[in-house]
Amino acid sequence: MGVDNRMKIAQSEIFGPVGVIIPFTDDAEAVQIANDSPYGLSGGVWSADPVRAHGIARKLRTGMVVVNGGGGGLMPDGPFGGYKQSGIGREFGAHGLSEYLQHKTIQWAAAR
């Protein structure tokens, strides 16, 4: 508690057992605070209302969102990677496979 979103601990991508608690007044402010970071690897939403939790999870600019502490870890069939300055590209799943492909568009005139 007592953390302000402008503090370094709230704006850094920390890999370790660290939790930052920033108070908010409503869902819109919570999403704004969560998205106000140059990083976006993962986020978490806790709520007794699954519809509300899903709505908030969709608004977070992170590559992964865990709801009510469920899951966590890697899913081999789901893409892994972050938004913004949290990595480049995706690993795993169809999105990860696409990272190894070279895509091409070929256009030609219609037959006469």
Sequence and secondary structure as in RCSB ss.txt:
>XXXX:A:sequence
MGVDNRMKIAQSEIFGPVGVIIPFTDDAEAVQIANDSPYGLSGGVWSADPVRAHGIARKLRTGMVVVNGGGGGLM
PDGPFGGYKQSGIGREFGAHGLSEYLQHKTIQWAAAR
>XXXX:A:secstr
    TTSHHHHS   SS       SSHHHHHHHHH SSEESEEEE  S HHHHHHHHHHS SSEEEETT   S  
TTS B  EETS SS BSHHHHHHTT            
